[in-house]
Amino acid sequence: MRTVIRDKYAKLDDVLRPVATDARSGVTRMPESVLAADVGGTNIRVALVDASGQILLRQESNTPKQGSAKEISKLISVLTGKILKEGSGFGPVREFGLAIPAIIDYANGAVLESPNLPHLNGFQLGPHVANNTGLDVRLENDATAAAIGEHWLGAGRGATNVIGVTLGTGVGGGLILGGEVFHGVDGTAGELGHICVEPEGPLCGCGSCGCVEQFASATAIVRQVKERFSEGHSSTLIRSANFTAADVFNAAKDGDKLSIEVFETAGYYLGIALAGLVNVLNPEVIFITGGVSGAWEMFIARTLQQVEKRAFQRPTERVKIVRGKLGDDAGILGAAKIVIAQAGKGSS
């Protein structure tokens, strides 16, 4: 087994090529299926995916809240083992694409920094999972993987310049620019959740203040409701000891004023961030995915209002700001697409 190294500037022609060449036979082949995982702050999902993007089997578990890096790696391996056992009839599996909410050291398969999974900081997750599973493991930032997935089969299909925004436990981003997956010089490009939209705003896990993640993530939605409780605001949610962003959404649908205001605030700050991206990158498509995107109707009007107010007219008229089409499967499908395309390269 080995951890596969990725170039920082991976062209989509390479990353998304649908076939690969077997180094021993020289025969162009399509891998029958690969494993892919999306490791999030709330859940870990692992799936067996075929070359067309069909998910054949899946396993899911809650992410250990107090678990060590090795415990998270072990859980990934346990879920993987279940799928390999159940899916033995689908043919041999050699490749494993792993989407992680982190800044990644692509050369060593290590997690450099993960604000929402800090136990993984500095951990060589790729080699560890490779050692446990016997598979060739390739890491990718989860939001970049989602962008690749949506570009392949979803909202960004056919576009050359795509920005993906993932609203989940945190806020992530993925960039496809000029037909290439863009990681930046140090592999840190696409951290859209850490665009500052309120200089004196709440402290963020990244060390800065007022990041859009502190307003538009699922964690921020819950925090803002609780903060408003402490300021004397009322809500139907005040009767609940523990509530989630989904509960806030349901309360907003039922007309809860405080919940509606929190989602509108999220949309406002998200719009400020997206307006800057429109001005700087001039994309064709910005898609928004992740759990909070399920509350689309609660925030998108404010988001679009801020983009129209703050961005240049021509790129604003061009860009399509849409919901992702693949839902929770975007990251898994993107991770799968990377290893499907790269299967066989560098093997001996």
C-alpha positions as CSV (number, residue, x, y, z in Angstrom):
1,M,0.0,0.0,0.0
2,R,1.1,3.6,-0.5
3,T,-0.1,7.1,-0.1
4,V,-0.4,8.7,-3.5
5,I,1.0,12.1,-4.0
6,R,-0.9,14.8,-5.8
7,D,0.5,17.8,-7.7
8,K,-0.6,21.1,-6.2
9,Y,-1.7,22.4,-9.7
10,A,-3.8,19.4,-10.9
11,K,-5.3,20.1,-14.3
12,L,-8.9,18.8,-14.7
13,D,-7.7,17.1,-17.9
14,D,-5.6,14.9,-15.7
15,V,-7.7,14.8,-12.5
16,L,-10.9,14.1,-14.3
17,R,-9.6,11.9,-17.1
18,P,-12.1,9.0,-17.2
19,V,-9.6,6.2,-17.9
20,A,-6.1,5.3,-16.8
21,T,-3.3,3.1,-18.2
22,D,-2.1,0.0,-16.4
23,A,1.7,0.4,-16.1
24,R,2.4,-3.4,-16.4
25,S,0.2,-4.2,-19.5
26,G,0.0,-0.8,-21.1
27,V,-3.7,-1.3,-21.6
28,T,-6.0,1.6,-21.0
29,R,-8.5,0.5,-18.3
30,M,-11.4,1.9,-16.3
31,P,-11.4,0.9,-12.7
32,E,-14.6,-1.0,-11.9
33,S,-15.0,0.7,-8.5
34,V,-13.1,2.7,-5.9
35,L,-13.6,3.6,-2.3
36,A,-14.3,7.2,-1.2
37,A,-14.9,8.8,2.1
38,D,-16.1,12.2,3.4
39,V,-14.9,12.9,6.9
40,G,-16.8,15.7,8.5
41,G,-17.2,17.2,11.9
42,T,-20.5,15.4,12.4
43,N,-20.4,12.3,10.3
44,I,-18.0,10.0,8.5
45,R,-19.3,8.6,5.3
46,V,-17.6,5.9,3.2
47,A,-18.9,4.6,-0.1
48,L,-18.1,2.2,-2.9
49,V,-18.4,4.1,-6.2
50,D,-18.2,2.9,-9.8
51,A,-16.6,4.7,-12.7
52,S,-19.9,6.4,-13.8
53,G,-20.4,7.9,-10.3
54,Q,-23.0,5.5,-9.1
55,I,-22.8,4.8,-5.4
56,L,-23.0,1.0,-5.0
57,L,-22.7,0.7,-1.2
58,R,-22.3,3.0,1.7
59,Q,-21.5,3.1,5.4
60,E,-21.9,6.0,7.9
61,S,-21.1,6.7,11.5
62,N,-21.0,9.7,13.8
63,T,-17.6,11.3,14.0
64,P,-16.1,10.7,17.5
65,K,-16.4,14.0,19.4
66,Q,-13.6,13.4,21.8
67,G,-11.7,10.8,19.8
68,S,-8.0,10.9,19.0
69,A,-6.7,11.0,15.4
70,K,-6.0,7.3,15.6
71,E,-9.6,6.6,16.7
72,I,-10.9,8.6,13.7
73,S,-8.5,6.7,11.4
74,K,-9.6,3.4,13.0
75,L,-13.3,4.2,12.4
76,I,-12.6,5.0,8.8
77,S,-10.9,1.7,8.4
78,V,-13.7,-0.2,10.2
79,L,-16.3,1.3,7.8
80,T,-14.0,0.6,4.9
81,G,-13.7,-3.0,6.0
82,K,-17.5,-3.5,6.1
83,I,-17.9,-2.2,2.6
84,L,-15.0,-4.3,1.2
85,K,-16.6,-7.4,2.7
86,E,-20.1,-6.6,1.5
87,G,-18.9,-5.4,-1.9
88,S,-16.5,-8.2,-2.8
89,G,-18.7,-9.1,-5.8
90,F,-18.1,-5.8,-7.4
91,G,-14.5,-6.6,-8.3
92,P,-11.1,-5.7,-6.7
93,V,-10.7,-2.3,-5.1
94,R,-7.3,-0.7,-4.9
95,E,-7.9,3.1,-4.6
96,F,-9.3,5.1,-1.8
97,G,-10.1,8.9,-2.0
98,L,-10.4,10.6,1.3
99,A,-12.1,14.0,1.7
100,I,-11.1,15.9,4.9
101,P,-12.1,19.3,6.2
102,A,-8.5,20.4,6.5
103,I,-5.4,22.1,5.0
104,I,-3.5,19.1,3.6
105,D,0.2,18.3,3.1
106,Y,-0.3,16.6,-0.3
107,A,3.3,15.5,-0.4
108,N,3.1,13.4,2.8
109,G,-0.6,12.6,3.1
110,A,-0.8,14.5,6.4
111,V,-3.4,16.9,7.9
112,L,-1.7,20.2,8.6
113,E,-4.6,22.0,10.2
114,S,-8.3,21.2,10.7
115,P,-10.1,23.8,12.8
116,N,-13.2,21.6,13.1
117,L,-11.3,18.3,13.7
118,P,-8.2,19.6,15.7
119,H,-7.3,16.1,16.8
120,L,-6.1,15.5,13.2
121,N,-3.7,18.4,13.2
122,G,-0.2,17.1,12.2
123,F,-1.5,13.5,11.8
124,Q,-0.4,11.5,8.8
125,L,-3.9,10.3,8.1
126,G,-3.1,9.0,4.5
127,P,-0.3,6.6,5.5
128,H,-2.2,5.5,8.6
129,V,-5.4,4.6,6.7
130,A,-3.3,3.0,3.9
131,N,-1.5,0.9,6.5
132,N,-4.8,-0.2,8.0
133,T,-6.6,-1.0,4.8
134,G,-4.0,-2.0,2.3
135,L,-5.3,0.5,-0.2
136,D,-3.7,3.4,-2.1
137,V,-5.0,6.5,-0.3
138,R,-5.3,10.0,-1.7
139,L,-6.3,12.9,0.5
140,E,-8.2,16.0,-0.7
141,N,-9.8,18.9,1.1
142,D,-13.5,18.1,1.5
143,A,-14.8,21.3,-0.1
144,T,-12.4,20.9,-3.1
145,A,-13.7,17.4,-3.4
146,A,-17.2,18.7,-3.4
147,A,-16.3,21.2,-6.1
148,I,-14.9,18.3,-8.2
149,G,-18.0,16.2,-7.6
150,E,-20.4,19.0,-8.6
151,H,-18.2,19.8,-11.6
152,W,-18.3,16.2,-12.7
153,L,-22.0,15.3,-12.1
154,G,-23.8,18.3,-10.6
155,A,-24.3,22.1,-10.6
156,G,-20.9,22.9,-12.1
157,R,-21.1,20.5,-15.0
158,G,-19.8,22.0,-18.3
159,A,-18.5,25.2,-16.7
160,T,-14.8,26.2,-16.8
161,N,-14.7,28.6,-13.7
162,V,-16.5,27.2,-10.7
163,I,-16.5,28.1,-7.0
164,G,-18.0,25.7,-4.5
165,V,-19.1,26.8,-1.1
166,T,-19.9,24.2,1.5
167,L,-22.0,25.3,4.5
168,G,-21.7,22.5,7.1
169,T,-20.2,22.3,10.5
170,G,-17.8,25.0,9.1
171,V,-17.7,26.8,5.8
172,G,-15.4,25.4,3.1
173,G,-14.6,26.3,-0.5
174,G,-13.3,24.7,-3.6
175,L,-11.9,26.4,-6.7
176,I,-11.9,25.3,-10.3
177,L,-10.3,28.1,-12.3
178,G,-9.6,28.1,-16.0
179,G,-10.4,24.4,-16.1
180,E,-8.0,23.5,-13.3
181,V,-8.4,22.5,-9.7
182,F,-6.6,25.3,-7.9
183,H,-4.8,24.7,-4.6
184,G,-2.4,27.6,-4.5
185,V,1.3,27.6,-3.8
186,D,1.0,26.0,-0.4
187,G,-2.1,24.0,-1.0
188,T,-4.3,26.3,1.1
189,A,-6.4,28.1,-1.6
190,G,-10.1,27.8,-1.3
191,E,-10.5,28.5,2.4
192,L,-13.5,30.7,1.7
193,G,-15.0,30.2,5.2
194,H,-12.1,32.3,6.5
195,I,-12.8,35.4,4.5
196,C,-13.2,38.2,7.1
197,V,-16.6,39.9,6.7
198,E,-16.8,41.6,10.1
199,P,-13.4,42.8,11.4
200,E,-14.6,43.0,15.0
201,G,-16.7,39.9,14.8
202,P,-16.5,36.6,16.8
203,L,-13.2,34.8,17.3
204,C,-12.8,32.0,14.7
205,G,-11.1,28.7,15.2
206,C,-8.6,29.7,12.5
207,G,-7.3,32.5,14.9
208,S,-8.9,35.4,13.0
209,C,-12.1,37.3,13.8
210,G,-15.3,37.8,12.0
211,C,-14.8,35.0,9.4
212,V,-17.9,34.2,7.3
213,E,-17.8,30.7,9.0
214,Q,-18.7,32.5,12.2
215,F,-22.0,33.5,10.7
216,A,-23.1,31.0,8.0
217,S,-22.0,27.6,9.3
218,A,-24.3,25.2,11.2
219,T,-22.3,25.8,14.3
220,A,-22.6,29.5,14.0
221,I,-26.4,29.3,13.4
222,V,-26.8,27.5,16.8
223,R,-24.3,29.9,18.6
224,Q,-26.1,33.0,17.4
225,V,-29.5,31.8,18.6
226,K,-28.0,31.1,22.0
227,E,-26.3,34.4,22.1
228,R,-29.6,36.2,21.4
229,F,-31.2,34.2,24.2
230,S,-28.6,35.7,26.6
231,E,-29.5,39.2,25.3
232,G,-33.1,38.7,26.2
233,H,-34.6,37.7,22.9
234,S,-37.4,35.1,22.9
235,S,-37.8,32.1,20.7
236,T,-39.7,28.8,20.6
237,L,-36.3,27.1,20.8
238,I,-35.6,28.5,24.3
239,R,-37.6,25.5,25.6
240,S,-34.9,23.1,24.1
241,A,-31.8,22.3,26.1
242,N,-30.0,21.1,23.0
243,F,-31.0,22.1,19.5
244,T,-29.3,21.9,16.1
245,A,-29.2,24.1,13.0
246,A,-31.9,21.9,11.6
247,D,-34.1,22.7,14.6
248,V,-33.5,26.4,14.0
249,F,-34.5,26.0,10.3
250,N,-37.7,24.2,11.3
251,A,-38.5,27.0,13.8
252,A,-37.9,29.6,11.1
253,K,-40.3,27.7,8.8
254,D,-42.9,27.9,11.6
255,G,-42.4,31.7,11.8
256,D,-40.0,32.0,14.7
257,K,-38.7,35.5,14.4
258,L,-35.4,35.0,16.0
259,S,-34.6,32.0,13.9
260,I,-35.5,33.8,10.7
261,E,-33.3,36.7,11.7
262,V,-30.3,34.4,12.3
263,F,-30.6,32.9,8.8
264,E,-31.0,36.3,7.2
265,T,-27.8,37.4,9.0
266,A,-26.0,34.3,7.6
267,G,-27.2,35.2,4.2
268,Y,-26.1,38.8,4.6
269,Y,-22.5,37.9,5.5
270,L,-22.3,35.1,3.0
271,G,-23.3,37.6,0.3
272,I,-20.5,40.0,1.3
273,A,-18.0,37.1,0.9
274,L,-19.4,36.0,-2.4
275,A,-19.4,39.5,-3.8
276,G,-15.7,39.7,-3.2
277,L,-15.2,36.4,-5.0
278,V,-17.2,37.5,-8.0
279,N,-15.1,40.6,-8.3
280,V,-11.8,38.8,-7.9
281,L,-12.4,35.5,-9.8
282,N,-15.3,36.3,-12.2
283,P,-16.7,32.7,-12.1
284,E,-19.5,31.2,-14.2
285,V,-21.0,29.2,-11.4
286,I,-21.0,29.5,-7.6
287,F,-22.8,26.5,-6.1
288,I,-23.7,26.2,-2.4
289,T,-23.9,22.9,-0.8
290,G,-23.7,21.3,2.7
291,G,-26.3,20.9,5.4
292,V,-27.1,24.6,5.9
293,S,-28.0,24.9,2.1
294,G,-31.2,23.0,3.0
295,A,-32.3,26.3,4.5
296,W,-31.9,27.9,1.1
297,E,-35.1,29.9,1.1
298,M,-34.2,31.4,4.5
299,F,-31.0,33.1,3.4
300,I,-30.5,33.2,-0.3
301,A,-32.5,36.4,-0.9
302,R,-30.1,38.3,1.4
303,T,-27.1,36.7,-0.2
304,L,-28.1,37.7,-3.7
305,Q,-29.0,41.2,-2.5
306,Q,-25.5,41.7,-1.2
307,V,-23.8,40.3,-4.3
308,E,-25.8,42.7,-6.5
309,K,-25.1,45.6,-4.2
310,R,-21.3,45.0,-3.9
311,A,-20.0,43.2,-7.0
312,F,-19.4,44.6,-10.5
313,Q,-22.5,44.5,-12.7
314,R,-21.2,42.5,-15.6
315,P,-19.7,39.5,-13.6
316,T,-22.8,39.6,-11.4
317,E,-25.1,39.3,-14.3
318,R,-23.0,36.4,-15.7
319,V,-22.6,34.3,-12.6
320,K,-25.1,31.7,-11.6
321,I,-25.4,31.3,-7.8
322,V,-27.2,28.0,-7.3
323,R,-27.7,25.1,-4.9
324,G,-25.5,22.1,-5.4
325,K,-27.3,19.1,-7.0
326,L,-25.4,16.3,-5.3
327,G,-26.2,17.0,-1.6
328,D,-24.2,15.1,0.9
329,D,-22.7,12.9,-1.8
330,A,-20.7,15.8,-3.5
331,G,-17.6,15.2,-1.4
332,I,-17.7,11.5,-1.8
333,L,-18.2,11.7,-5.5
334,G,-15.4,14.2,-5.9
335,A,-13.0,12.1,-3.9
336,A,-14.0,9.1,-6.0
337,K,-13.5,11.0,-9.2
338,I,-9.9,11.9,-8.3
339,V,-8.9,8.3,-7.7
340,I,-10.8,7.0,-10.7
341,A,-8.9,9.3,-12.9
342,Q,-5.6,8.6,-11.4
343,A,-5.9,4.8,-11.0
344,G,-2.9,3.0,-12.4
345,K,-0.6,6.1,-12.6
346,G,2.7,5.5,-10.9
347,S,2.0,1.8,-10.2
348,S,4.6,-0.8,-10.8
